[in-house]
Amino acid sequence: MIAASPDAGSSPVDIAAFAPTLVAWQRTHGRQALPWQQLDGPRDAYRVWLAEVMLQQTQVAAVVPFYRRFVERFPTVAALADASLDDVMRHWSGLGYYSRARNLHAAARTVVADFDGRFPDTVDALASLPGIGRSTAAAVAAFAFGRKAAILDGNVRRVLSRVFLVDEPPSSGPTTKRLWALAESLLPDRDIERYTQGLMDLGATLCTPRRPTCLVCPFERTCLAHREGVEETLPRRSSKKPLPTRHAVLLLITRGDEVLLERRPPVGIWGGLWSLPESSPVEATTKAMRHGAVASVEPGAGFVHGFTHYVLHADVLTVRLHATGAITEVASPDDSTRWVSADALASLGLPAPIRTLLAARPAR
Ligand code: SF4
């Protein structure tokens, strides 16, 4: 079937040929040996779901080692549901976007409690689980259950915008609606797993945001953006304002080999992870004195860390306490602060920059 492209007046694109072309390309050039891939054999919905959540904001190469460690520790959805949030956060530590780990844990408990430990097999039911949007739900439904369901993540938006020359404001409602409709119209009746994987692979390996490798692309002859020479300008980007900066003072309070850590509130940046207490410079000594007699206060090495919505400039004050002496507060009754020895740090979930900072501490 030859159908008009979404832009009136552009050259027609063979919509019926899109899926077979992509599936054939995936078979020979796509990624075949990812540890969670089960394109032809029996599927484990838990592993598919886990990988899709990990891949939401992280690239494949970074996900693979985390995925392997995670499934070794939590081999089933029941094992994940049984685990403490602390344990889950610790195994997520370093992957970033920690709300994913909290939602993962909550979703595992929902699957066990409400679905008898089996993942639901429809897009709507999957999308009702914490942390699973429409595109992730569709990917799980396609990969785990062979459902004919459309995905529309960043990679797919880019591929469709280019092949079909969708030249519209990037995050507008009508553009998104139109891309979803296009994604639905392209779905094949068979090989949905390989087709879905092919879309992901094409966007990640050839149809990259900058310098797409059009010469070896299966759509090199039909892609409208490539024909027009505008592939690098699509999808249109919103004009980016520089991110705001935030300054914080972190206290590295030590007592011999131990360091004082505070658990972050469950929601927000580094939610639920263990971090250094925050303070204003003026209150640093007073705050530290609650935990013992202060021996010295000196500036330590700070760091800069980029989040999605701001850049954190962290100054660090190192406060050494006397190993013995008057301690007015030993531990918080709600376990929101803890003295942790260097050896025990590995067993806690810490944000990556805090773990790096503590690892660089000279041995006592
Ligand atoms: S021809 Fe180029 S722009 Fe078009 S889909 Fe292929 S890689 Fe992307």
Residues whose N, C-alpha, C, O or C-beta is under 5 A from the ligand:
A	BS01	SF4	V159 R162 V163 L206 C207 P212 T213 C214 C217 F219 E220 C223 H226 E231
